[in-house]
Amino acid sequence: MTKETVRLLVPFEALLDCIAESSFQDKVLLRESLDERIESAGEETPETEAGIQGSRDAYERGDYVTIDEYVYQQRKGA
């Protein structure tokens, strides 16, 4: 017997609704599965790694703003 693959296009909101209706235990299993897949997909290219390091360096220098500060600055300037 052959194994067939079916791909479905599910609207993101519908996916979120399904997750919201799931049990706590299923949400934990989903999170673990997603974490594993994200980690394995996170094979950084030299460009990605350089960007991550640049962000870390900026954070250590204090050369960053929080999202709240950014939103405040945008509203203030508008």
Number of C-alpha atoms within 10 A of each C-alpha: 3 4 5 5 6 5 5 6 5 8 8 9 9 10 10 11 10 10 14 11 10 13 10 11 9 12 14 12 12 14 12 12 12 12 12 12 11 11 10 10 9 10 10 12 9 9 9 12 12 12 13 13 12 12 14 14 12 12 12 10 9 9 10 13 11 8 9 9 11 12 12 12 12 10 9 8 7 6
